[in-house]
Amino acid sequence: MWKKVPLKYFKKNGGSLRGPTIIYNERLFVMASMSATLVIDVAPLIRGCVKMTVIDQLKPCPVPYSWHTFLVECAGDLFSILVHSYGSRQLIIHIEVGRLELSCNENHWRRVQDIGDHAFFLAGCSGRSLPANKAWGVQRNCIYFPANNSDGARLYKFCLDDQVLNFTFLPENNGGLNRLQWAFPMKIDRCRMQTVEKDIFNSSDVMRSEEIDSTVIVKEDENEVVSSRQWDELPIELVELLFPRLSLVDCLHLTSVCKGWSKASNFTRKGRVWPWLMHLPNLKYQSWKFFDPFYCKEYPLKSNAVVVARDHLAPRFSKNGWVVITEGNKKVFILNPFTAQIINLPPLPLKDYFFDSISFTSVPTSPNFVVYGFFFQICGEFVEISTWCRGEEEWTVLKFRPSIPFFPSSNSPVLFQGEFYCLGRKGELGVFNPELETWNVLSKPEPIYLTEPRYGNEYCHLLELNGDLISVFRADDTKKPIRVLKLDRSEMKWEKLEHLQGMTLFVDRRNSIAIRSPEKKYANRIYVPRFEGSMDSKKGIFYSMENNSYHPSLHRVEEPLTCVWMETNLHLHI
């Protein structure tokens, strides 16, 4: 017979049970509101008594979006998984894993980025673990879970090693995802599951690498004596002609061939430079990865900068080769990954504070450097803009209560003609004047939506393009086209843009960059923070304005969750 046991202590503090639940180490663990985990001893509970403690849950990432929590027991440990989603369409933006640490004084969740040789399978409110096995198609240190989207049900895989998310579509399920559960067979026929591997290195077609020195061998006849010339005898003027035809990394390789070539003048200015996608795969490696979308290459960069992080690191904004990074809701710093310079900013104005968007003015090493952090209350009625100038010890906070509510997009504001422009989810514009310290929501342009779109219907981007303000509305839907609008400042209205006029756009959830395309084939493209393939065979994903489609398809592509497009203009640092 069922027996009702009241939780008086927890109800007194305004909490409620939200699930999931699991029995671990003779105790019942229940996820609840107020970011808390209830721990109830099972033996007294059977007798109708409640012996309970409360453990603080992992802090959610500092954004006002929703999250789902799962509990999984694995190899004698208990793990808590937080899946953060953005908006009504449940776009996955961040995943965190915590392991329960038991001690005599205090129990707590400790953030981890490695679950060993296991994989987690999440569905509904429950989770299971399974040993990794290539023959079964189960990858180690990965999390699998289903989720709904406007283009259908998806099965996601999140790899903790490199913090990359990808998905495949699930068959149509009329019962809904809430009825889906993982089923594991008791015994698997390993013979039928075996895969056949082919050793491609045994092929006679494979070219063997040999050591090559810097000597050019010229042999006109077998009876003649071999003559040689050194690379540094090539005139430097001819070497400099190669730079405009090479990628930035190849320019660096070229200058390192010999001492004479290292004297090439302004090689980074002459080399073709475009944004790379920067992301942090894993905190324990202290290494950034950079993906070149044009040359389809990924470059690891071991950071000499000492970044001691105990919380979630998120790149938030990039400009002139510098990146603004937040650590949870406690810390903000600015990093130059090429020079390993770090500028630590003062603590955030309040506890558990966060910025919806961040921007800065000039190069961080300049004396007139200023950082601007924007916070918008979720109801749209209050705006707080925090400023920090070089040499100051704390933030200066400006508070506004505009007559018109403003619901911002997640993209960073654009500094345009001395003012910061913020794009709203309806297509309206909010403007902050740093000199006058004023905030206004413009009556024009008129919103492109009559009603307030829900969070997550679209990613909204604002950027400057050839002296004009451009807005980009991008749905996380393989079937919906990207919309690009230009602000007609003479009439203050949005106009649809069919062509990018030889430009290329790079957009992510936080940052947007526009450049003039170095080659015609790259023009009129919008690159998104995703790629196809792995290791040395990655391809950048872009949306073509000419045929209104993604190339390649968004299906089965990878998306690093902690990433930002950044400019690679190394001439500022070399």
Summary of the structure (lengths in Angstrom):
residues: 574
radius of gyration: 27.1
end to end distance: 75.7
largest distance: 102.1
contacts: 1641
relative contact order: 0.09
helix: 11%
strand: 42%
